[in-house]
C-alpha cells in the first residue's frame, strides 16, 4: 500500500528530543523557516546515526528540494503531496547524506519517530519500498507555537519561585504558577495543579499545552469525540487508526481522571505506603531475621514528588503531540457545545460531523454538609498557598506537599478506603466516616470486613454510623504544616452530638456524570443529570449519530470499562456493528491491602434473580506461597451454576487479587468451567494455585458414592 511523507510545517515535540541514542534538535518554527541555501549535509553512517547529533532541519530542507513530492494515485485513491519511500532512500544515498540504503532507512525512521513524516494512511514505518509518505502538517491538526528563540511555549514560562508563605522557617520554597501576565485560555486548567514544579510542567506540557493552536481543518469529520479521558482517547485513536478523520475536544486535560487525579497517582501513593508499612512492621521483619536501627521516617514531600514524576512519565502516552503527530487526530482544547444534531462549536469554530462520541466523564459529588462546599472552593482557589482549609476531593488530593497529621475521610467506598489506608501507613492519623455501617458496600460483607479489620490493625479509626453531618468549619487554629484546623460536628445514631478536629479532609462520597453543559437538547440527546446520557445497549443516544462512552453514561466507572465501551463504539459507529454493552464482562479491583477483586454476579444478585448456584472457597492460609510470603490473609470464592461447573461469579480478597481475577474473567469469557481449571497447571509455588484447588473441590463433588464404589472396584481388580 502506498505511503506518505509530509514535509509540510511541523511543530517539534521538544527543543531537543532524544530518539534511541541520537539527539535530534527540532528547531523549525511554526510555520517552518525557509532557508535560501541550505547547508550541505555530512554523510551519515550507521555509527553516526547512533553516536552523533543530526540537524533534521537541514535534512528536511534538502529533502524537500530534491525528492519529488506530488499527488499520487493508488487503487483509485489520490494521495496529495506524497513521496515514495524508495525514491527518498535513493536520494539520501546518491546525495551522500547516507552511506548506504540501510542507513537511509534509519534516517527516515528517525524523522518518523520525531513526528515529521508519516505513512499516508499510517499503516507502515518508513521503508525502502514503493510506499507513499508525507510530511505532517501540524497547522492542520493543532499544535504549540514557538517563541522568538525557536523554543516551544511551555508552562515553565509562567512559573516563579515565591518567598516562603509557610510559618515554618525550614519549610522549602516551592514553585507556583504566575498567570498574571499570561493570556493563555488554559491558565485555569493549569492552576488546578500544584506545586508548579518541573514535573507538573512536564505533565501539563503533555496533556494541556499552553497557547495551543487549533487545527485548520474545515471539512466534515467522520467522528468528533468530546472528552479525552480513557474512553475518549481510545475512541479517537482507534477511529483514526482505521483512516477516519477525527477531532478530539478536551476542556481540561488529556488523560482524564485516571492519569491526572485517579488511578495513576493513587497507585503511586499506595506503593509508597506499602513500602513504609513493610519497613515499620517490626514483627514480620524480626521473624525474617531483619532489623532496622533507628526510626523509619517518611519524607512526604518526596513521596509526592515521586507521584508527580510517575504521572508525568506516564503522560507521554496521552500527550497532545502523540495524538496529533503519531495517531493523526485533530486536537482541540476548549469547551464543546452542540449547535445541531450534526454540528458542535468549540472556541467559536463550528465542526461538522457524521458521528460523535460523548466521553465527558464525571466529577466528584459533595454532600450537602453545611460549610463543606465553601471550604472546598476556598481550598481549591488558594491553589496550595498556606494557610488554607484542606477540604479535598480526588481532584485536589494529590496536590498535597505536606503530610496532614489528622485526616478525615468522608465515604467508605473505593477511593475513601484506598486513600485512608495509604495515608495512615504514611503517618497520618485517619478517621473514616460513613452512614451505612459498612465499608465497600458492593462487596460481600464478610470479605470487606477482612479489609476493614486489616485497616483497623493499621490504626485507621472508623465511624460508620453517622446519622447526620451537622457542620464543617474552621476552628481558628493553624497546624505547623500550614493547614487550617477543621471542626466537624456530627450526630450518632442515638442523636448524641460529637465533635472532631482535623487538619485535612478527603471527601469521596460518589460522582456525578458531566453532561449538563453541552447543550445536548440542540442535538436531540436525552440525559439525566444524576445518571448521565440515555443510551441503548449499543451505546447510541437518542440521536443515532451520537454515542456515549464511559462514566457519563455507565454505572461501571472504571478506566478499563471505558476502554471496552470505546471499542464497542468504534465498531458500531464506523462499521455498522451491533456490539452490545450487555455482552461485556467487567472485572474490578480495590487496591487496599489486602486487595479485593470481583467479576460476575454476587450472591445477593443470584438470590434476587432466583438463580440456583453452588459456592466453592479456598483460603490463602492453605497456600504454600502465601505461607512463605506471610500473606495468608484472604480467600478466593467462586460461584457456579447448580447443575454444572459454569462460573457465574467470583471474588478474591488477598495479596495480588487484582491480578488474579483475570484468570477467572478469562474462564468466564471463554466458557471454561471451574472443573477444567483444576487441570490448568500453575507454577509452584504461586498464590494463583488456589483457583486450581477450588476446581479440585468442585470435581470432588462429582464423585458420588456410586462412582466412588465403581472406581474402587476397578483399582481392586488390578491388585
C-alpha positions, 0 to 999 in steps of 0.5 A: 500500500502506498505511503506518505511523507509530509514535509509540510510545517511541523511543530517539534515535540521538544527543543531537543528530543532524544530518539534511541541514542541520537539527539535530534534538535527540532528547531523549525518554527511554526510555520517552518523557516525557509532557508535560501541555501541550505547547508550541505549535509555530512554523510551519515553512517550507521555509527553516526546515526547512533553516536552523533547529533543530526540537524533534521532541519537541514535534512528536511530542507534538502529533502524537500528540494530534491525528492519529488513530492506530488499527488499520487494515485493508488487503487483509485485513491489520490494521495496529495503531496506524497513521496515514495519511500524508495525514491527518498532512500535513493536520494539520501544515498546518491546525495551522500547524506547516507552511506548506504540504503540501510542507513537511509532507512534509519534516517527516515525512521528517525524523522518518523519517530520525531513526528515529521513524516508519516505513512499516508494512511499510517499503516507502515514505518518508513521503508525502502519500498514503493510506499507513499509518505508525507510530511505532517502538517501540524497547522492542520491538526493543532499544535504549540507555537514557538517563541522568538528563540525557536523554543516551544511555549511551555508552562515553565514560562509562567512559573516563579519561585515565591518567598516562603508563605509557610510559618515554618522557617525550614519549610522549602520554597516551592514553585507556583504558577504566575498567570498574571501576565499570561493570556493563555485560555488554559491558565485555569486548567493549569492552576488546578495543579500544584506545586508548579514544579518541573514535573507538573510542567512536564505533565501539563506540557503533555496533556494541556499545552499552553497557547495551543493552536487549533487545527485548520481543518474545515471539512466534515469529520467522520467522528468528533469525540468530546472528552479525552479521558480513557474512553475518549482517547481510545475512541479517537485513536482507534477511529483514526487508526482505521483512516477516519478523520477525527477531532478530539475536544478536551476542556481540561486535560488529556488523560482524564481522571485516571492519569491526572487525579485517579488511578495513576497517582493513587497507585503511586501513593499506595506503593509508597505506603506499602513500602513504609508499612513493610519497613515499620512492621517490626514483627514480620521483619524480626521473624525474617531475621531483619532489623532496622536501627533507628526510626523509619521516617517518611519524607512526604514531600518526596513521596509526592514528588515521586507521584508527580514524576510517575504521572508525568512519565506516564503522560507521554502516552496521552500527550497532545503531540502523540495524538496529533503527530503519531495517531493523526487526530485533530486536537482541540482544547476548549469547551464543546457545545452542540449547535445541531444534531450534526454540528458542535462549536468549540472556541467559536469554530463550528465542526461538522460531523457524521458521528460523535462520541460523548466521553465527558466523564464525571466529577466528584459529588459533595454532600450537602454538609453545611460549610463543606462546599465553601471550604472546598472552593476556598481550598481549591482557589488558594491553589496550595498557598498556606494557610488554607482549609484542606477540604479535598476531593480526588481532584485536589488530593494529590496536590498535597506537599505536606503530610496532614497529621489528622485526616478525615475521610468522608465515604467508605467506598473505593477511593475513601478506603484506598486513600485512608489506608495509604495515608495512615501507613504514611503517618497520618492519623485517619478517621473514616466516616460513613452512614451505612455501617459498612465499608465497600458496600458492593462487596460481600460483607464478610470479605470487606470486613477482612479489609476493614479489620486489616485497616483497623490493625493499621490504626485507621479509626472508623465511624460508620454510623453517622446519622447526620453531618451537622457542620464543617468549619474552621476552628481558628487554629493553624497546624505547623504544616500550614493547614487550617484546623477543621471542626466537624460536628456530627450526630450518632445514631442515638442523636448524641452530638460529637465533635472532631478536629482535623487538619485535612479532609478527603471527601469521596462520597460518589460522582456525578456524570458531566453532561449538563453543559453541552447543550445536548437538547440542540442535538436531540440527546436525552440525559439525566443529570444524576445518571448521565446520557440515555443510551441503548445497549449499543451505546447510541443516544437518542440521536443515532449519530451520537454515542456515549462512552464511559462514566457519563453514561455507565454505572461501571466507572472504571478506566478499563470499562471505558476502554471496552465501551470505546471499542464497542463504539468504534465498531458500531459507529464506523462499521455498522456493528451491533456490539452490545454493552450487555455482552461485556464482562467487567472485572474490578479491583480495590487496591487496599491491602489486602486487595479485593477483586470481583467479576460476575454476579454476587450472591445477593444478585443470584438470590434476587434473580432466583438463580440456583448456584453452588459456592466453592472457597479456598483460603490463602492460609492453605497456600504454600506461597502465601505461607512463605510470603506471610500473606495468608490473609484472604480467600478466593470464592467462586460461584457456579451454576447448580447443575454444572461447573459454569462460573457465574461469579467470583471474588478474591480478597488477598495479596495480588487479587487484582491480578488474579481475577483475570484468570477467572474473567478469562474462564468466564469469557471463554466458557471454561468451567471451574472443573477444567481449571483444576487441570490448568497447571500453575507454577509452584509455588504461586498464590494463583494455585488456589483457583486450581484447588477450588476446581479440585473441590468442585470435581470432588463433588462429582464423585458420588458414592456410586462412582466412588464404589465403581472406581474402587472396584476397578483399582481392586481388580488390578491388585 
